[in-house]
Amino acid sequence: MINNKPSQGNSWLVRAMALCIACILWVYVMNEQNPLTTRTFNVPLSTSNLSSDKVVKDLPPSVNVKINGPRGQVANMNEDMIVAYVDFSGAEKGRNTYNVQAKSSVGEVVEVSPALLQLEVDEMAEQKMEIEPRIMGVPNSGVTVGKMDLSANQVTIKGASTRIAEVGKVVVLVDISNRDKNFEDDAAVVAVNKDGREMYDIKIEPSKVHVNVVVLKQLGTNTVPIKPSLSGEVPSGFTVESIRVTPNMVKLTAEPSLLANIVEIKSAPIVLEKLTGDVELKVPLNIPDKVLADTHNALVEIKLKKLE
């Protein structure tokens, strides 16, 4: 009797050939329907294995990384799926050449640009410095900054030792643009070099301070004469020979609009009817409201002459 049942060996051979053909077809279909493609991403550059007592000067903020992979996957990628870094294991102080490395959760990294960087490793330093307020902007017309209180008068600056040595001062930037009333705000603290240029690579703690600003109306000054205010007539048989006022001028401080209308300051009234001879009187001055004066009294000397 003839046995037509295939042998076990032939069965496995057929299965293996079928699987191989299926894989070839899958690769063919995938390459036709989802071919390999490349795409370049701009990725933030970080440091790896950098000692806590060291800092890197002039590290670029980002590099370009080219990824190769299936078009469907690469098209849906973003920068967060890629890590670019420089490994500083065993790095010593000074300038050296370092490789830029990158890893991707999808596809294959085929190129990093730039691939090499000349970088300087320096020792980390810190220093405490006093804060200087710096006013920015222009307030509304007719006002000025009267007082400024800061929540902190001192900050700590950190960075490369050579850069810390270049710091000229630390300033807090207070913007008063269009302000006409007292205000509070959180203002940024920045380090500047001796030429006044901001040093962005210097870390400051705290990076902001709370400011309380008192805004005053802008005041002007003017000096005007003092004029004695005389009331009535001298008694019969007398005439006024002379009048002397000491001081004869008063310095006033007020808003410019108020000062513009003041040409003199009068004293309190002096009643002439009661005079019977020469007198020296200390009389108050009539200072208008909202006006400051350097004196509020004047000495008025009146000399009488008897008629013959």
SULGIBEL-V921308 format. One record per residue. N is the residue number from 0. PHI is phi in degrees with one decimal (999 if undefined). PSI is psi in whole degrees, 0 to 359 (NA if undefined). OMEGA is omega in degrees with one decimal (999 if undefined). Layout:
[[N PHI PSI OMEGA] [N PHI PSI OMEGA]]
//
This chain:
[[0 999 138 -178.3] [1 -88.1 130 178.6] [2 -96.9 110 -179.3] [3 -90.3 2 -178.9] [4 -71.1 126 -178.2] [5 -63.1 149 179.3] [6 -72.1 159 -180.0] [7 -62.6 325 -179.4] [8 -65.6 317 179.7] [9 -64.0 325 -179.8] [10 -62.4 315 179.0] [11 -68.3 326 178.2] [12 -64.4 317 179.7] [13 -63.4 317 179.9] [14 -62.5 318 -179.4] [15 -65.1 319 179.3] [16 -66.4 322 179.2] [17 -64.1 318 179.5] [18 -65.6 320 -179.4] [19 -64.8 317 179.3] [20 -64.4 321 179.3] [21 -63.5 320 179.2] [22 -65.8 319 178.7] [23 -63.3 317 178.3] [24 -63.5 321 -179.5] [25 -65.7 316 177.8] [26 -61.7 319 -179.9] [27 -63.0 312 -178.8] [28 -64.5 317 -179.4] [29 -64.0 320 178.6] [30 -68.3 329 178.7] [31 -79.4 317 -175.2] [32 -91.0 331 -177.5] [33 -139.7 69 -173.8] [34 -69.0 163 175.8] [35 -70.6 144 179.6] [36 -147.0 164 178.1] [37 -119.7 151 179.2] [38 -150.2 141 -177.4] [39 -104.5 133 -179.3] [40 -120.3 143 172.7] [41 -93.7 114 -169.0] [42 -118.2 136 175.5] [43 -57.7 140 -179.9] [44 -99.2 128 -179.3] [45 -118.5 174 177.4] [46 -109.3 152 179.0] [47 -133.7 138 176.6] [48 58.2 36 176.7] [49 -90.6 126 -178.9] [50 -59.3 144 -175.9] [51 -65.9 341 -180.0] [52 -96.6 13 179.6] [53 -128.4 160 -179.8] [54 -143.0 151 179.9] [55 -103.3 129 179.1] [56 -91.7 139 174.1] [57 60.9 36 175.4] [58 -71.3 126 179.7] [59 -60.7 146 -179.2] [60 -70.8 336 -176.5] [61 -157.5 164 174.7] [62 -137.1 166 176.5] [63 -96.3 132 -180.0] [64 -124.0 126 179.9] [65 -100.1 126 -177.6] [66 -113.0 136 175.9] [67 -115.5 132 179.8] [68 -178.3 180 178.5] [69 -56.3 138 -174.7] [70 -56.0 318 -178.0] [71 -62.4 322 -179.7] [72 -77.0 316 -178.0] [73 -65.1 325 -178.7] [74 -65.0 334 -177.7] [75 -97.2 7 -178.9] [76 -78.3 159 168.8] [77 -139.6 174 -174.8] [78 -62.1 334 -178.5] [79 -67.4 344 -179.0] [80 -89.0 2 -177.9] [81 -125.7 140 176.7] [82 -120.9 125 175.4] [83 -116.1 136 -174.3] [84 -156.0 163 172.2] [85 -118.0 128 -179.0] [86 -88.6 118 -178.6] [87 -105.6 29 177.5] [88 -58.3 124 177.8] [89 72.3 12 -177.8] [90 -66.0 137 177.4] [91 -105.7 163 178.5] [92 -63.1 136 -180.0] [93 128.1 180 -178.2] [94 -96.9 130 179.5] [95 -145.4 170 177.2] [96 -96.9 131 -177.0] [97 -126.7 145 175.7] [98 -79.4 141 173.1] [99 -97.7 124 -177.4] [100 -113.7 158 -179.9] [101 -147.1 148 175.6] [102 -131.4 146 179.8] [103 -133.9 140 178.2] [104 -78.6 348 179.3] [105 -134.0 140 176.6] [106 70.3 197 -175.8] [107 -128.2 135 175.9] [108 -75.6 118 -178.2] [109 -108.3 343 -179.0] [110 -161.8 140 172.5] [111 -124.2 132 -177.9] [112 -133.2 122 -3.7] [113 -74.6 151 -178.6] [114 -87.9 335 -179.9] [115 -126.4 144 178.9] [116 -134.2 137 171.2] [117 -88.8 110 -175.1] [118 -127.2 150 178.3] [119 -110.9 126 176.2] [120 -97.7 129 -178.5] [121 -127.8 164 177.3] [122 -76.2 141 177.0] [123 -75.9 136 178.3] [124 -134.6 158 176.0] [125 -143.5 155 -175.8] [126 -156.2 144 175.6] [127 -90.5 138 -179.6] [128 -140.2 150 176.2] [129 -75.0 151 179.5] [130 -97.3 138 173.3] [131 -113.3 126 176.9] [132 -68.2 140 175.0] [133 -130.5 120 -177.4] [134 -84.0 133 177.1] [135 -119.3 149 175.9] [136 83.4 180 -178.0] [137 -125.4 127 178.7] [138 -74.4 175 175.4] [139 -60.7 155 -177.3] [140 -58.2 138 174.2] [141 87.9 7 178.3] [142 -129.0 162 178.2] [143 -147.7 164 178.7] [144 -81.2 122 -179.6] [145 -92.8 321 -176.1] [146 -155.2 147 179.5] [147 -139.0 119 177.9] [148 -107.5 136 179.6] [149 -110.8 144 178.6] [150 -71.1 341 177.0] [151 -142.7 141 178.9] [152 -104.6 354 -176.3] [153 -142.3 144 177.5] [154 -132.6 168 175.5] [155 -109.0 127 177.2] [156 -104.9 141 -178.5] [157 -132.5 145 178.1] [158 167.2 189 177.6] [159 -60.8 141 -174.6] [160 -58.2 321 180.0] [161 -68.9 329 179.0] [162 -77.4 323 177.1] [163 -59.8 322 179.6] [164 -65.1 339 -178.2] [165 -90.0 353 -178.6] [166 -69.4 126 179.0] [167 -90.1 318 179.4] [168 -161.9 166 175.1] [169 -118.1 126 -175.1] [170 -122.6 151 172.9] [171 -107.9 127 -174.3] [172 -91.7 112 -178.4] [173 -110.1 114 -178.4] [174 -88.7 118 -180.0] [175 -108.8 17 -177.9] [176 -56.1 127 174.9] [177 62.0 19 178.0] [178 -85.5 141 173.5] [179 -139.0 7 178.8] [180 -137.9 163 175.5] [181 -57.0 144 -179.2] [182 -151.1 160 173.9] [183 -121.2 150 -179.2] [184 -163.0 162 171.4] [185 -99.2 116 -173.7] [186 -110.3 144 -178.4] [187 -74.5 144 176.6] [188 -106.4 130 -177.9] [189 -132.3 151 175.0] [190 -97.8 139 177.9] [191 -128.0 150 178.5] [192 -82.9 186 -175.0] [193 -69.0 345 175.8] [194 -92.8 1 178.7] [195 86.0 9 -179.9] [196 -89.5 138 -177.5] [197 -68.9 140 -179.3] [198 -107.8 97 -172.4] [199 -71.0 340 -176.6] [200 -88.5 2 178.2] [201 -93.5 125 178.1] [202 -87.8 137 -176.8] [203 -124.3 133 177.6] [204 -127.5 119 -4.3] [205 -75.8 155 -178.3] [206 -82.1 345 177.2] [207 -137.8 151 173.6] [208 -130.4 154 179.7] [209 -87.3 131 -179.1] [210 -117.7 143 176.4] [211 -122.1 114 -172.2] [212 -111.9 129 174.7] [213 -99.0 122 -178.9] [214 -103.5 127 -180.0] [215 -112.8 150 172.1] [216 -69.2 137 -176.5] [217 -69.7 129 -175.7] [218 -107.0 152 175.4] [219 -119.2 169 177.9] [220 -128.4 151 177.1] [221 -156.0 147 178.3] [222 -111.4 125 -176.7] [223 -127.7 158 -179.7] [224 -74.8 153 174.4] [225 -97.3 128 -179.1] [226 -116.9 122 178.1] [227 -68.8 139 179.6] [228 -97.2 110 -176.6] [229 -99.1 136 -178.2] [230 -122.0 129 176.9] [231 79.6 195 -178.2] [232 -119.8 153 176.7] [233 -69.5 157 -179.5] [234 -58.0 156 -179.3] [235 -59.0 137 179.9] [236 93.0 359 178.3] [237 -126.0 157 171.8] [238 -140.6 156 179.8] [239 -79.9 119 179.2] [240 -84.3 317 179.7] [241 -159.5 155 175.2] [242 -132.3 130 179.8] [243 -126.7 132 -179.0] [244 -116.0 129 178.4] [245 -130.5 122 -10.5] [246 -70.7 163 -179.5] [247 -96.8 357 178.5] [248 -133.2 152 177.1] [249 -132.0 138 179.0] [250 -94.4 125 -176.9] [251 -111.9 146 176.4] [252 -130.1 127 -177.3] [253 -169.5 179 174.1] [254 -62.1 141 -177.8] [255 -53.3 325 -178.6] [256 -66.0 328 177.4] [257 -75.0 316 -178.2] [258 -62.8 329 -176.5] [259 -61.3 335 -176.4] [260 -99.3 4 -178.1] [261 -108.4 116 179.5] [262 -108.8 342 177.6] [263 -159.9 163 175.3] [264 -120.2 127 179.7] [265 -94.5 153 175.5] [266 -85.2 173 170.9] [267 -65.1 155 -176.5] [268 -60.2 140 174.6] [269 -113.0 118 -175.9] [270 -83.6 113 -176.1] [271 -75.9 333 -177.0] [272 -59.3 334 -174.9] [273 -88.8 357 -177.5] [274 -82.5 136 177.0] [275 -125.5 2 178.9] [276 -173.8 188 179.6] [277 -63.6 141 -178.9] [278 -140.4 156 168.9] [279 -124.2 120 -175.6] [280 -122.4 132 172.2] [281 -93.1 111 -174.1] [282 -118.3 144 177.4] [283 -73.8 158 178.2] [284 -102.1 145 178.6] [285 -86.4 87 -179.7] [286 -86.3 125 -179.5] [287 -62.4 158 175.7] [288 -61.1 148 177.6] [289 66.0 19 177.7] [290 -122.5 131 176.4] [291 -96.7 144 -179.8] [292 -132.5 149 179.7] [293 -79.6 351 172.2] [294 -150.9 151 -178.4] [295 -120.8 5 178.6] [296 -140.7 158 175.8] [297 -141.3 151 177.0] [298 -96.5 119 -178.7] [299 -108.5 119 177.6] [300 -104.6 122 -179.3] [301 -119.2 126 176.3] [302 -110.7 130 179.7] [303 -104.6 151 176.4] [304 -121.0 130 -179.3] [305 -82.7 129 -179.5] [306 -77.3 142 178.4] [307 -96.6 NA 999]]
//
